[in-house]
Amino acid sequence: MAKLTLILLALLTSRASGRLPTYQPTDQPVQWCANRGDDCDSASECCDGRACYERRGHEAYGTCETSCPDDDEYACRSGNAQPAYQPTYKPTQSGGGDCADDETWEYLAGDKGPKGCDHVASEPDKVVKRCVNRQSDDGVWAYEACRKTCGTCGTVEYKNWGAQRGWCYSELNNDVGVAKSVGECWDMCEAEYGQSLVAIDLDDYCYCQNDCQCLDDVEEDPTYLVATRRSITELPQEC
């Protein structure tokens, strides 16, 4: 009680003398972060050291959580069946022939509602991620439906294996920069290595390989877009 009385007297004295404390603004920026359950594109966006867990079939990449959510919607859950993608062998010209996006294909983009291949292509820096991770209600993946956008039509030069759980390993493994499709990545590597090019791996960044000895860094879910020379009739086992 005595302590409270002293505090009140100090405040009254300050008011009487005109010496009230004034607010001093800070020049330090406020650091934003996503709370638990909020949408995120990477773990760096999440508050309190939470991870960004990938969701399938949503426009947002993932959700900030302290651990893998108990929901099969999340890629971190085990036992998720993956599509048995079969590569196409049909020769096409880039941007023409049978190389086209399926105008009827759609996936549910969360609160944004259904979206199609035009949306997959709408932001170049997100094309590869959307091609690998977006799936329609009937199980068709973006890289199967949006063949022109995702560069999965196939050409006479290479065989496109679509999204894989690992990447073709070789001692070369050279990153030649960002590519927006398998076709663009193949052309970049072919310009650099010519006839010595055997395979490419794409996860936004384009990697050139002079062999495909095994699939390295195998994950639970498809992560890489892979293409090889047509002479390779099947992909190798895990390294």
Contacts in CASP RR format, 6 or more apart in sequence:
PFRMAT RR
TARGET T0000
AUTHOR 0000-0000-0000
METHOD contacts of the structure
MODEL  1
MAKLTLILLALLTSRASGRLPTYQPTDQPVQWCANRGDDCDSASECCDGR
ACYERRGHEAYGTCETSCPDDDEYACRSGNAQPAYQPTYKPTQSGGGDCA
DDETWEYLAGDKGPKGCDHVASEPDKVVKRCVNRQSDDGVWAYEACRKTC
GTCGTVEYKNWGAQRGWCYSELNNDVGVAKSVGECWDMCEAEYGQSLVAI
DLDDYCYCQNDCQCLDDVEEDPTYLVATRRSITELPQEC
14 20 0 8 1.000
14 21 0 8 1.000
33 45 0 8 1.000
33 46 0 8 1.000
33 47 0 8 1.000
33 48 0 8 1.000
34 40 0 8 1.000
34 45 0 8 1.000
34 46 0 8 1.000
34 47 0 8 1.000
34 64 0 8 1.000
35 47 0 8 1.000
35 64 0 8 1.000
36 47 0 8 1.000
36 48 0 8 1.000
36 50 0 8 1.000
36 64 0 8 1.000
36 65 0 8 1.000
36 66 0 8 1.000
37 63 0 8 1.000
37 64 0 8 1.000
37 65 0 8 1.000
38 46 0 8 1.000
38 63 0 8 1.000
38 64 0 8 1.000
39 60 0 8 1.000
39 61 0 8 1.000
39 62 0 8 1.000
39 63 0 8 1.000
39 64 0 8 1.000
40 46 0 8 1.000
40 52 0 8 1.000
40 60 0 8 1.000
40 61 0 8 1.000
40 62 0 8 1.000
40 63 0 8 1.000
40 64 0 8 1.000
41 52 0 8 1.000
41 60 0 8 1.000
41 61 0 8 1.000
41 62 0 8 1.000
42 52 0 8 1.000
42 61 0 8 1.000
43 49 0 8 1.000
43 50 0 8 1.000
43 51 0 8 1.000
43 52 0 8 1.000
45 52 0 8 1.000
45 64 0 8 1.000
46 52 0 8 1.000
46 64 0 8 1.000
47 64 0 8 1.000
50 64 0 8 1.000
50 65 0 8 1.000
50 66 0 8 1.000
51 64 0 8 1.000
51 65 0 8 1.000
51 66 0 8 1.000
51 67 0 8 1.000
52 61 0 8 1.000
52 62 0 8 1.000
52 63 0 8 1.000
52 64 0 8 1.000
53 62 0 8 1.000
53 63 0 8 1.000
53 64 0 8 1.000
53 65 0 8 1.000
53 68 0 8 1.000
53 69 0 8 1.000
53 74 0 8 1.000
53 75 0 8 1.000
53 76 0 8 1.000
54 61 0 8 1.000
54 62 0 8 1.000
54 74 0 8 1.000
54 75 0 8 1.000
54 76 0 8 1.000
54 133 0 8 1.000
54 221 0 8 1.000
55 61 0 8 1.000
55 62 0 8 1.000
55 63 0 8 1.000
55 73 0 8 1.000
55 74 0 8 1.000
55 75 0 8 1.000
56 73 0 8 1.000
56 74 0 8 1.000
56 75 0 8 1.000
56 133 0 8 1.000
56 134 0 8 1.000
56 135 0 8 1.000
57 73 0 8 1.000
57 107 0 8 1.000
57 108 0 8 1.000
57 109 0 8 1.000
57 110 0 8 1.000
57 133 0 8 1.000
57 134 0 8 1.000
57 135 0 8 1.000
58 73 0 8 1.000
58 108 0 8 1.000
58 109 0 8 1.000
58 110 0 8 1.000
59 109 0 8 1.000
59 110 0 8 1.000
59 112 0 8 1.000
59 115 0 8 1.000
60 110 0 8 1.000
61 129 0 8 1.000
61 133 0 8 1.000
63 69 0 8 1.000
63 74 0 8 1.000
68 74 0 8 1.000
68 76 0 8 1.000
68 77 0 8 1.000
69 76 0 8 1.000
69 77 0 8 1.000
70 77 0 8 1.000
71 77 0 8 1.000
72 80 0 8 1.000
75 133 0 8 1.000
75 220 0 8 1.000
75 221 0 8 1.000
76 220 0 8 1.000
78 220 0 8 1.000
80 220 0 8 1.000
80 221 0 8 1.000
82 165 0 8 1.000
82 221 0 8 1.000
82 222 0 8 1.000
83 135 0 8 1.000
83 139 0 8 1.000
83 141 0 8 1.000
83 144 0 8 1.000
85 141 0 8 1.000
85 143 0 8 1.000
85 144 0 8 1.000
85 161 0 8 1.000
85 162 0 8 1.000
85 163 0 8 1.000
87 154 0 8 1.000
87 159 0 8 1.000
87 160 0 8 1.000
87 161 0 8 1.000
87 162 0 8 1.000
88 147 0 8 1.000
88 152 0 8 1.000
88 153 0 8 1.000
88 154 0 8 1.000
88 160 0 8 1.000
89 154 0 8 1.000
89 159 0 8 1.000
89 230 0 8 1.000
90 98 0 8 1.000
90 153 0 8 1.000
90 154 0 8 1.000
91 154 0 8 1.000
91 155 0 8 1.000
91 156 0 8 1.000
92 98 0 8 1.000
92 99 0 8 1.000
92 153 0 8 1.000
92 154 0 8 1.000
92 155 0 8 1.000
93 99 0 8 1.000
94 153 0 8 1.000
94 155 0 8 1.000
94 183 0 8 1.000
95 148 0 8 1.000
95 153 0 8 1.000
96 148 0 8 1.000
98 153 0 8 1.000
99 147 0 8 1.000
99 148 0 8 1.000
99 151 0 8 1.000
99 153 0 8 1.000
99 154 0 8 1.000
100 147 0 8 1.000
100 148 0 8 1.000
101 117 0 8 1.000
101 118 0 8 1.000
101 121 0 8 1.000
101 145 0 8 1.000
101 146 0 8 1.000
101 147 0 8 1.000
101 148 0 8 1.000
101 149 0 8 1.000
102 117 0 8 1.000
102 145 0 8 1.000
102 146 0 8 1.000
102 147 0 8 1.000
103 117 0 8 1.000
105 116 0 8 1.000
105 117 0 8 1.000
105 136 0 8 1.000
105 140 0 8 1.000
105 142 0 8 1.000
105 145 0 8 1.000
105 146 0 8 1.000
106 114 0 8 1.000
106 115 0 8 1.000
106 116 0 8 1.000
106 136 0 8 1.000
107 114 0 8 1.000
107 115 0 8 1.000
107 116 0 8 1.000
107 134 0 8 1.000
107 135 0 8 1.000
107 136 0 8 1.000
107 137 0 8 1.000
107 142 0 8 1.000
108 114 0 8 1.000
108 115 0 8 1.000
108 137 0 8 1.000
109 115 0 8 1.000
109 119 0 8 1.000
116 146 0 8 1.000
117 142 0 8 1.000
117 145 0 8 1.000
117 146 0 8 1.000
117 148 0 8 1.000
117 149 0 8 1.000
119 130 0 8 1.000
120 127 0 8 1.000
120 130 0 8 1.000
120 131 0 8 1.000
120 134 0 8 1.000
120 142 0 8 1.000
120 146 0 8 1.000
120 149 0 8 1.000
120 150 0 8 1.000
121 127 0 8 1.000
121 146 0 8 1.000
121 149 0 8 1.000
124 180 0 8 1.000
125 204 0 8 1.000
127 149 0 8 1.000
127 150 0 8 1.000
127 180 0 8 1.000
127 181 0 8 1.000
128 150 0 8 1.000
128 179 0 8 1.000
128 180 0 8 1.000
128 181 0 8 1.000
128 202 0 8 1.000
128 203 0 8 1.000
128 204 0 8 1.000
128 225 0 8 1.000
129 204 0 8 1.000
130 142 0 8 1.000
131 141 0 8 1.000
131 142 0 8 1.000
131 143 0 8 1.000
131 146 0 8 1.000
131 149 0 8 1.000
131 150 0 8 1.000
131 152 0 8 1.000
131 163 0 8 1.000
131 225 0 8 1.000
132 141 0 8 1.000
132 142 0 8 1.000
132 143 0 8 1.000
132 163 0 8 1.000
132 222 0 8 1.000
132 223 0 8 1.000
132 224 0 8 1.000
132 225 0 8 1.000
133 142 0 8 1.000
134 141 0 8 1.000
134 142 0 8 1.000
135 141 0 8 1.000
135 142 0 8 1.000
136 145 0 8 1.000
141 163 0 8 1.000
142 149 0 8 1.000
142 150 0 8 1.000
143 150 0 8 1.000
143 152 0 8 1.000
143 162 0 8 1.000
143 163 0 8 1.000
143 225 0 8 1.000
144 152 0 8 1.000
147 153 0 8 1.000
149 181 0 8 1.000
150 181 0 8 1.000
150 182 0 8 1.000
150 225 0 8 1.000
151 160 0 8 1.000
151 181 0 8 1.000
151 182 0 8 1.000
151 183 0 8 1.000
151 184 0 8 1.000
152 160 0 8 1.000
152 162 0 8 1.000
152 182 0 8 1.000
152 225 0 8 1.000
153 160 0 8 1.000
154 160 0 8 1.000
154 182 0 8 1.000
154 227 0 8 1.000
155 183 0 8 1.000
155 186 0 8 1.000
156 230 0 8 1.000
157 186 0 8 1.000
157 190 0 8 1.000
157 230 0 8 1.000
158 182 0 8 1.000
158 183 0 8 1.000
158 186 0 8 1.000
158 200 0 8 1.000
158 227 0 8 1.000
158 228 0 8 1.000
158 229 0 8 1.000
158 230 0 8 1.000
159 227 0 8 1.000
159 228 0 8 1.000
159 229 0 8 1.000
159 230 0 8 1.000
159 232 0 8 1.000
160 182 0 8 1.000
160 225 0 8 1.000
160 226 0 8 1.000
160 227 0 8 1.000
161 226 0 8 1.000
161 227 0 8 1.000
161 228 0 8 1.000
161 235 0 8 1.000
162 182 0 8 1.000
162 222 0 8 1.000
162 225 0 8 1.000
162 226 0 8 1.000
162 227 0 8 1.000
163 222 0 8 1.000
163 223 0 8 1.000
163 224 0 8 1.000
163 225 0 8 1.000
163 226 0 8 1.000
164 215 0 8 1.000
164 222 0 8 1.000
164 223 0 8 1.000
164 224 0 8 1.000
164 225 0 8 1.000
164 226 0 8 1.000
164 235 0 8 1.000
165 215 0 8 1.000
165 218 0 8 1.000
165 219 0 8 1.000
165 220 0 8 1.000
165 221 0 8 1.000
165 222 0 8 1.000
165 223 0 8 1.000
165 224 0 8 1.000
166 201 0 8 1.000
166 215 0 8 1.000
166 216 0 8 1.000
166 217 0 8 1.000
166 218 0 8 1.000
166 219 0 8 1.000
166 223 0 8 1.000
166 224 0 8 1.000
166 226 0 8 1.000
166 238 0 8 1.000
167 201 0 8 1.000
167 203 0 8 1.000
167 207 0 8 1.000
167 215 0 8 1.000
167 216 0 8 1.000
167 217 0 8 1.000
167 224 0 8 1.000
167 226 0 8 1.000
168 198 0 8 1.000
168 199 0 8 1.000
168 200 0 8 1.000
168 201 0 8 1.000
168 209 0 8 1.000
168 211 0 8 1.000
168 212 0 8 1.000
168 213 0 8 1.000
168 215 0 8 1.000
168 216 0 8 1.000
168 226 0 8 1.000
168 228 0 8 1.000
168 235 0 8 1.000
168 236 0 8 1.000
169 209 0 8 1.000
169 211 0 8 1.000
169 212 0 8 1.000
169 213 0 8 1.000
169 214 0 8 1.000
169 215 0 8 1.000
169 216 0 8 1.000
169 239 0 8 1.000
170 198 0 8 1.000
170 199 0 8 1.000
170 209 0 8 1.000
170 210 0 8 1.000
170 211 0 8 1.000
170 212 0 8 1.000
170 213 0 8 1.000
171 210 0 8 1.000
171 211 0 8 1.000
172 193 0 8 1.000
172 208 0 8 1.000
172 209 0 8 1.000
172 210 0 8 1.000
172 211 0 8 1.000
173 207 0 8 1.000
173 208 0 8 1.000
173 209 0 8 1.000
174 192 0 8 1.000
174 207 0 8 1.000
174 208 0 8 1.000
175 205 0 8 1.000
175 206 0 8 1.000
175 207 0 8 1.000
176 185 0 8 1.000
176 188 0 8 1.000
176 189 0 8 1.000
176 192 0 8 1.000
176 206 0 8 1.000
176 207 0 8 1.000
176 208 0 8 1.000
177 188 0 8 1.000
177 205 0 8 1.000
177 206 0 8 1.000
178 204 0 8 1.000
178 205 0 8 1.000
178 206 0 8 1.000
179 185 0 8 1.000
179 188 0 8 1.000
179 202 0 8 1.000
179 204 0 8 1.000
179 205 0 8 1.000
179 206 0 8 1.000
181 202 0 8 1.000
182 200 0 8 1.000
182 202 0 8 1.000
182 225 0 8 1.000
182 227 0 8 1.000
183 227 0 8 1.000
184 206 0 8 1.000
185 200 0 8 1.000
185 202 0 8 1.000
185 206 0 8 1.000
185 225 0 8 1.000
185 227 0 8 1.000
186 197 0 8 1.000
186 200 0 8 1.000
186 227 0 8 1.000
188 206 0 8 1.000
188 208 0 8 1.000
189 197 0 8 1.000
189 200 0 8 1.000
189 206 0 8 1.000
189 208 0 8 1.000
190 197 0 8 1.000
192 208 0 8 1.000
193 208 0 8 1.000
193 210 0 8 1.000
196 210 0 8 1.000
197 208 0 8 1.000
197 209 0 8 1.000
197 210 0 8 1.000
197 229 0 8 1.000
198 209 0 8 1.000
198 210 0 8 1.000
198 211 0 8 1.000
198 212 0 8 1.000
198 228 0 8 1.000
198 229 0 8 1.000
198 232 0 8 1.000
199 209 0 8 1.000
199 211 0 8 1.000
199 212 0 8 1.000
199 226 0 8 1.000
199 227 0 8 1.000
199 228 0 8 1.000
199 229 0 8 1.000
199 232 0 8 1.000
200 206 0 8 1.000
200 207 0 8 1.000
200 208 0 8 1.000
200 209 0 8 1.000
200 226 0 8 1.000
200 227 0 8 1.000
200 228 0 8 1.000
201 207 0 8 1.000
201 209 0 8 1.000
201 224 0 8 1.000
201 225 0 8 1.000
201 226 0 8 1.000
202 224 0 8 1.000
202 225 0 8 1.000
202 226 0 8 1.000
202 227 0 8 1.000
203 223 0 8 1.000
203 224 0 8 1.000
203 225 0 8 1.000
212 228 0 8 1.000
212 232 0 8 1.000
212 235 0 8 1.000
212 236 0 8 1.000
213 236 0 8 1.000
213 239 0 8 1.000
214 236 0 8 1.000
214 237 0 8 1.000
214 238 0 8 1.000
214 239 0 8 1.000
215 235 0 8 1.000
215 236 0 8 1.000
215 237 0 8 1.000
215 238 0 8 1.000
215 239 0 8 1.000
216 238 0 8 1.000
216 239 0 8 1.000
218 238 0 8 1.000
218 239 0 8 1.000
226 235 0 8 1.000
228 235 0 8 1.000
END
